[in-house]
């Protein structure tokens, strides 16, 4: 990839993602090595564990550990854990629980951690950004996705999954509008965590290119247990959403695109099942 991502980065990041870790063959003062004389196995293991965290970066690495726990909790408590592990029914109550956990785990907790790190909130993409690029990209990609989403909604695996509130979402126009508003909160949470918090947390450690890939891998892993076509497409979709967030310097456009795809899936599923304004 010859073009530079620097135009979409305003935090002084290194684009190459070159590693600062010592060479495997060259010994470093802080690199794990053979046990020193007089050190027990447990003592040496603890020393090696301390050496895994670069000096001066402890807070960032603690934040990364917290991010892992937040992702696991999100999968288990919000989506798709309750449906996959507990066979939770598709009702308004379970949908509200999923959205509520998403807001707590992917919005509130990351913002508190980010504030604790002393990082500027603007880096997360909480702004309009380059709308001349973001708006046409979001509209074009959403329109391109509509035919495939309509076809996918006829698959039993999608009809059994979406929409989260089940038939309630299409029972009345007010229900549909209310669900759209709640679902938008979920997509704000998802994009803030992956294309904002995680991407910008990874960036100073390994560079912007690696950060885009790593957030995409994490976002793909949290799709495990959802319909397999959705999981299979999560990696390329997450890469595209990450690039849009970087290029536009805003989360607004990934949120709108992701929300448009999700809401179109729900509408298509409601129509296919005869649940839309019966």
GIDA-V65035 format. One record per pair of residues at least 24 apart in sequence whose C-alpha atoms are under 10 Angstrom apart, sorted by the first residue. I is the first residue (numbers start at 1). J is the second residue. D is the distance in Angstrom with one decimal. If there is no record, write none. Layout:
I;J;D / I;J;D
//
This chain:
1;209;9.9 / 4;209;9.5 / 5;208;7.6 / 5;209;7.8 / 5;243;8.7 / 5;246;7.8 / 5;247;7.5 / 6;208;8.5 / 6;246;9.1 / 6;247;8.9 / 7;246;8.4 / 7;247;6.9 / 7;248;9.3 / 7;249;9.3 / 8;130;9.8 / 8;208;9.6 / 8;243;8.6 / 8;244;9.0 / 8;245;8.2 / 8;246;4.7 / 8;247;4.2 / 8;248;6.6 / 8;249;6.0 / 8;250;9.6 / 9;123;8.9 / 9;200;9.7 / 9;203;9.7 / 9;208;7.9 / 9;245;9.9 / 9;246;6.4 / 9;247;7.7 / 9;248;9.5 / 9;249;7.4 / 10;122;9.8 / 10;123;7.6 / 10;246;9.3 / 10;249;8.2 / 11;120;9.6 / 11;122;9.9 / 11;123;7.1 / 11;200;8.9 / 11;203;9.1 / 11;204;8.6 / 12;203;9.7 / 12;204;8.4 / 12;207;9.9 / 13;200;9.4 / 13;203;6.6 / 13;204;5.9 / 13;205;9.0 / 13;206;9.0 / 13;207;6.1 / 13;208;6.6 / 13;209;10.0 / 14;203;7.9 / 14;204;7.2 / 14;205;9.0 / 14;206;7.9 / 14;207;4.9 / 14;208;6.5 / 14;209;8.8 / 15;203;8.7 / 15;204;9.6 / 15;206;8.6 / 15;207;5.1 / 15;208;5.1 / 15;209;6.0 / 15;210;8.4 / 15;211;9.6 / 16;206;8.1 / 16;207;5.9 / 16;208;7.4 / 16;209;6.8 / 16;210;8.2 / 17;202;9.9 / 17;203;8.1 / 17;204;8.6 / 17;205;7.8 / 17;206;4.5 / 17;207;3.6 / 17;208;6.5 / 17;209;6.5 / 17;210;6.0 / 17;211;8.3 / 18;205;9.2 / 18;206;6.5 / 18;207;7.0 / 18;210;9.3 / 19;205;8.3 / 19;206;6.4 / 19;207;8.7 / 20;54;9.2 / 20;205;8.7 / 20;206;8.4 / 21;52;9.3 / 21;54;8.6 / 30;54;8.8 / 30;55;9.4 / 54;205;10.0 / 57;205;9.0 / 59;113;9.7 / 59;116;9.0 / 59;117;7.0 / 60;113;9.6 / 60;114;9.6 / 60;117;7.4 / 60;201;7.5 / 60;202;9.1 / 60;204;9.6 / 60;205;8.9 / 61;201;9.3 / 61;202;9.8 / 61;205;9.5 / 62;113;9.7 / 63;110;8.8 / 63;113;6.7 / 63;114;8.4 / 63;116;9.4 / 63;117;8.3 / 63;198;9.6 / 63;201;8.2 / 64;113;9.9 / 64;198;8.1 / 64;201;7.5 / 64;202;8.3 / 66;109;9.2 / 66;110;8.8 / 66;113;8.6 / 67;105;9.3 / 67;106;9.1 / 67;109;9.1 / 67;110;7.7 / 67;113;9.2 / 67;193;8.8 / 67;194;9.9 / 67;197;8.8 / 67;198;7.6 / 67;201;9.5 / 68;198;9.8 / 68;218;9.0 / 69;105;9.5 / 70;102;9.8 / 70;104;9.6 / 70;105;5.9 / 70;106;7.3 / 70;109;8.1 / 70;110;8.6 / 70;193;9.5 / 71;102;9.9 / 71;105;7.9 / 71;106;8.1 / 71;193;9.1 / 71;194;9.7 / 71;218;8.3 / 71;219;8.9 / 71;221;9.3 / 71;222;7.2 / 72;105;9.9 / 72;221;9.8 / 72;222;7.9 / 73;101;8.8 / 73;102;9.5 / 73;105;7.6 / 73;106;9.9 / 74;98;8.6 / 74;101;6.9 / 74;102;6.5 / 74;103;9.7 / 74;104;9.2 / 74;105;6.4 / 74;106;7.7 / 74;190;9.9 / 74;222;8.2 / 75;101;9.8 / 75;102;9.4 / 75;221;9.3 / 75;222;6.0 / 75;223;8.2 / 75;224;8.8 / 75;225;9.3 / 76;101;9.9 / 76;222;9.6 / 77;101;6.7 / 77;102;8.5 / 77;105;9.6 / 78;102;6.2 / 78;103;9.7 / 78;105;9.2 / 78;186;9.9 / 79;164;9.7 / 79;222;8.2 / 79;223;8.3 / 79;224;9.7 / 79;225;8.8 / 79;226;8.4 / 80;161;9.4 / 80;222;8.2 / 80;223;7.5 / 80;224;7.9 / 80;225;6.2 / 80;226;6.3 / 80;227;9.9 / 81;222;9.7 / 81;224;9.4 / 81;225;7.7 / 81;226;9.3 / 83;161;8.7 / 83;164;9.8 / 83;225;9.1 / 83;226;9.4 / 84;224;9.9 / 84;225;6.6 / 84;226;8.4 / 85;225;9.5 / 89;161;9.9 / 89;164;8.8 / 89;165;8.6 / 89;166;8.4 / 90;160;8.8 / 90;161;8.0 / 90;162;8.4 / 90;163;7.8 / 90;164;5.4 / 90;165;5.0 / 90;166;5.0 / 90;167;8.3 / 90;168;9.0 / 91;163;9.3 / 91;164;6.8 / 91;165;4.2 / 91;166;5.7 / 91;167;8.0 / 91;168;7.1 / 91;169;9.0 / 92;164;7.6 / 92;165;4.5 / 92;166;7.5 / 92;167;9.3 / 92;168;6.9 / 92;169;8.0 / 92;175;9.9 / 92;179;8.9 / 93;164;9.6 / 93;165;7.6 / 94;164;7.6 / 94;165;7.1 / 94;166;9.9 / 95;163;8.9 / 95;164;5.4 / 95;165;5.4 / 95;166;8.9 / 95;179;9.1 / 95;182;8.9 / 95;183;9.0 / 96;164;9.1 / 96;165;8.3 / 96;179;9.4 / 96;182;7.8 / 96;183;9.4 / 98;164;8.8 / 98;183;9.8 / 98;186;8.3 / 99;164;10.0 / 99;182;6.9 / 99;183;7.2 / 99;184;9.3 / 99;185;7.0 / 99;186;5.5 / 99;187;9.2 / 99;189;8.8 / 100;182;9.2 / 100;185;8.8 / 100;186;8.3 / 100;189;10.0 / 101;186;9.1 / 101;189;9.7 / 102;185;8.3 / 102;186;6.1 / 102;187;8.9 / 102;188;9.3 / 102;189;6.1 / 102;190;7.4 / 102;193;9.7 / 103;185;7.1 / 103;186;6.7 / 103;187;9.5 / 103;188;8.4 / 103;189;5.6 / 103;190;8.6 / 104;189;8.6 / 105;189;8.2 / 105;190;9.6 / 105;193;8.8 / 106;186;8.9 / 106;187;9.9 / 106;188;8.8 / 106;189;5.1 / 106;190;6.4 / 106;191;8.7 / 106;192;7.0 / 106;193;5.3 / 106;194;8.6 / 106;197;8.9 / 107;185;9.5 / 107;186;9.5 / 107;188;8.0 / 107;189;5.2 / 107;190;8.1 / 107;191;9.4 / 107;192;6.7 / 107;193;6.8 / 107;197;9.2 / 108;189;8.9 / 108;193;9.9 / 109;193;9.5 / 110;189;9.8 / 110;192;8.5 / 110;193;6.9 / 110;196;9.5 / 110;197;6.6 / 110;198;8.9 / 111;192;9.2 / 111;193;9.1 / 111;197;8.0 / 113;197;9.3 / 114;197;7.6 / 114;200;9.9 / 114;201;8.8 / 119;200;9.8 / 119;201;9.7 / 121;196;9.8 / 121;197;9.8 / 122;196;9.9 / 122;249;9.1 / 122;250;8.9 / 123;196;7.8 / 123;197;9.0 / 123;200;7.3 / 123;249;8.0 / 123;250;8.8 / 124;192;7.3 / 124;193;9.1 / 124;195;8.0 / 124;196;4.6 / 124;197;6.2 / 124;198;9.2 / 124;199;8.6 / 124;200;6.8 / 124;201;9.4 / 124;245;9.3 / 124;246;9.8 / 124;249;8.3 / 124;250;7.6 / 124;251;7.6 / 125;191;9.9 / 125;192;8.1 / 125;195;8.6 / 125;196;6.3 / 125;197;9.3 / 125;200;9.6 / 125;245;7.3 / 125;246;8.4 / 125;248;8.6 / 125;249;5.6 / 125;250;4.0 / 125;251;5.0 / 125;252;7.8 / 126;192;8.5 / 126;196;8.6 / 126;249;8.6 / 126;250;6.1 / 126;251;6.3 / 126;252;7.5 / 127;248;9.7 / 127;249;7.8 / 127;250;5.6 / 127;251;7.3 / 127;252;7.3 / 128;248;8.4 / 128;249;8.0 / 128;250;5.9 / 128;251;8.0 / 128;252;6.5 / 128;253;8.5 / 129;245;9.0 / 129;246;9.7 / 129;247;8.8 / 129;248;5.3 / 129;249;5.1 / 129;250;4.8 / 129;251;8.3 / 129;252;8.0 / 129;253;8.8 / 130;244;9.9 / 130;245;9.8 / 130;247;7.8 / 130;248;4.6 / 130;249;6.7 / 130;250;7.4 / 130;252;9.9 / 130;253;9.3 / 131;248;7.1 / 131;249;9.5 / 131;250;8.7 / 131;252;9.0 / 131;253;8.0 / 132;248;8.7 / 133;244;8.7 / 133;247;8.2 / 133;248;6.6 / 133;253;9.2 / 134;244;7.0 / 134;245;8.6 / 134;247;8.3 / 134;248;5.9 / 134;249;9.3 / 134;250;8.4 / 134;251;9.6 / 134;252;8.2 / 134;253;5.4 / 134;254;8.3 / 134;256;9.6 / 134;257;9.5 / 135;248;9.6 / 135;252;9.3 / 135;253;6.6 / 135;254;9.8 / 135;256;9.0 / 135;257;9.3 / 136;253;9.5 / 137;244;8.1 / 137;253;8.1 / 137;254;9.4 / 137;257;8.5 / 138;241;9.6 / 138;244;8.8 / 138;252;9.7 / 138;253;6.1 / 138;254;7.2 / 138;255;9.1 / 138;256;6.8 / 138;257;5.0 / 138;258;8.7 / 138;260;8.8 / 139;253;9.3 / 139;256;8.7 / 139;257;7.3 / 139;260;8.9 / 140;257;9.3 / 141;240;10.0 / 141;257;7.3 / 141;258;9.8 / 141;260;9.6 / 141;261;9.2 / 142;256;9.0 / 142;257;6.0 / 142;258;8.3 / 142;259;9.3 / 142;260;6.3 / 142;261;6.3 / 142;264;9.0 / 143;257;9.7 / 143;260;9.1 / 143;261;9.0 / 145;257;9.9 / 145;260;9.3 / 145;261;7.1 / 145;264;9.0 / 145;265;9.8 / 146;260;9.3 / 146;261;7.6 / 146;264;7.1 / 146;265;8.4 / 146;268;9.3 / 148;265;9.5 / 149;261;7.7 / 149;262;9.1 / 149;264;7.0 / 149;265;5.7 / 149;266;9.3 / 149;267;9.7 / 149;268;7.3 / 149;269;9.2 / 150;264;7.9 / 150;265;7.1 / 150;266;9.7 / 150;267;8.9 / 150;268;5.6 / 150;269;8.0 / 150;271;9.6 / 150;272;8.8 / 151;265;9.7 / 151;268;8.5 / 151;269;9.7 / 151;272;9.8 / 152;229;8.7 / 152;230;9.6 / 152;265;8.1 / 152;268;8.6 / 152;269;8.7 / 153;264;9.5 / 153;265;6.5 / 153;266;8.2 / 153;267;8.9 / 153;268;5.7 / 153;269;5.0 / 153;270;8.7 / 153;271;8.9 / 153;272;6.9 / 153;273;9.2 / 154;268;8.2 / 154;269;7.2 / 154;271;9.6 / 154;272;6.4 / 154;273;8.6 / 155;227;9.8 / 155;269;9.2 / 155;272;9.6 / 156;227;9.7 / 156;269;9.7 / 157;226;8.9 / 157;227;6.0 / 157;228;8.6 / 157;229;9.5 / 158;226;8.9 / 158;227;6.4 / 158;228;9.5 / 158;229;9.4 / 158;230;9.2 / 158;265;8.5 / 158;266;9.2 / 158;268;9.9 / 158;269;7.4 / 159;227;9.9 / 159;265;9.4 / 159;266;8.8 / 159;268;9.1 / 159;269;5.6 / 159;270;8.2 / 159;272;8.1 / 159;273;7.5 / 160;227;9.3 / 160;269;9.0 / 161;226;7.9 / 161;227;7.7 / 161;266;9.3 / 161;269;9.1 / 162;262;9.1 / 162;263;9.6 / 162;265;7.3 / 162;266;5.6 / 162;267;9.0 / 162;268;9.3 / 162;269;6.5 / 162;270;8.2 / 163;262;9.0 / 163;263;8.5 / 163;265;7.9 / 163;266;4.9 / 163;267;8.0 / 163;268;9.5 / 163;269;7.1 / 163;270;7.4 / 164;266;8.4 / 165;266;9.9 / 166;266;9.3 / 166;269;9.6 / 166;270;8.4 / 166;275;8.7 / 167;269;9.9 / 167;270;7.3 / 167;273;8.8 / 167;274;9.0 / 167;275;5.7 / 167;276;8.0 / 167;277;9.6 / 167;278;9.9 / 168;270;9.8 / 168;275;8.3 / 168;276;9.3 / 168;277;9.8 / 169;266;8.8 / 169;267;9.2 / 169;270;8.2 / 169;275;8.2 / 169;276;7.9 / 169;277;9.1 / 170;266;9.3 / 170;267;8.2 / 170;269;10.0 / 170;270;6.5 / 170;271;8.7 / 170;274;9.0 / 170;275;5.5 / 170;276;4.3 / 170;277;5.4 / 170;278;7.8 / 171;270;9.5 / 171;275;6.6 / 171;276;6.3 / 171;277;5.2 / 171;278;6.5 / 172;275;9.5 / 172;276;7.8 / 172;277;5.4 / 172;278;8.1 / 173;276;8.7 / 173;277;6.9 / 175;277;9.6 / 176;266;9.9 / 176;267;9.1 / 176;276;8.7 / 176;277;8.9 / 179;263;9.3 / 180;259;8.8 / 180;260;10.0 / 180;262;9.7 / 180;263;7.1 / 180;266;9.6 / 183;259;7.5 / 183;262;8.4 / 183;263;7.9 / 184;255;8.1 / 184;256;8.5 / 184;258;9.3 / 184;259;6.2 / 184;260;9.3 / 184;262;9.3 / 184;263;8.9 / 185;255;9.6 / 185;259;9.3 / 186;255;9.5 / 186;259;8.7 / 187;254;9.0 / 187;255;5.9 / 187;256;8.3 / 187;257;9.5 / 187;258;6.7 / 187;259;5.9 / 187;260;9.8 / 187;262;8.7 / 188;251;8.2 / 188;252;8.3 / 188;254;9.0 / 188;255;5.8 / 188;256;8.7 / 188;258;9.2 / 188;259;8.5 / 189;255;8.9 / 190;219;8.7 / 190;254;9.9 / 190;255;8.3 / 190;258;9.3 / 191;219;9.5 / 191;238;9.7 / 191;241;8.5 / 191;242;9.0 / 191;245;9.1 / 191;251;6.7 / 191;252;8.8 / 191;253;9.7 / 191;254;6.8 / 191;255;6.0 / 191;256;9.8 / 191;258;8.4 / 191;259;10.0 / 192;250;10.0 / 192;251;6.9 / 192;252;9.5 / 192;254;9.5 / 192;255;8.5 / 193;219;9.3 / 194;218;7.7 / 194;219;6.6 / 194;238;8.7 / 194;241;9.5 / 194;242;8.2 / 195;219;9.2 / 195;238;8.4 / 195;239;9.4 / 195;241;7.3 / 195;242;5.5 / 195;243;8.8 / 195;244;9.1 / 195;245;6.5 / 195;246;8.4 / 195;250;9.3 / 195;251;7.1 / 195;254;8.2 / 195;255;9.5 / 196;242;8.7 / 196;245;7.9 / 196;246;9.2 / 196;249;9.8 / 196;250;8.7 / 196;251;7.0 / 199;242;7.9 / 199;245;9.6 / 199;246;9.3 / 200;246;9.8 / 208;246;9.0 / 209;243;9.5 / 211;242;9.1 / 212;238;8.5 / 212;239;6.5 / 212;240;9.3 / 212;241;9.3 / 212;242;5.9 / 212;243;7.3 / 212;245;9.8 / 212;246;8.8 / 213;238;8.5 / 213;239;6.7 / 213;242;8.5 / 213;243;9.9 / 214;238;9.9 / 214;239;9.3 / 215;239;8.2 / 215;242;7.8 / 216;240;9.0 / 216;241;8.7 / 216;242;7.4
//
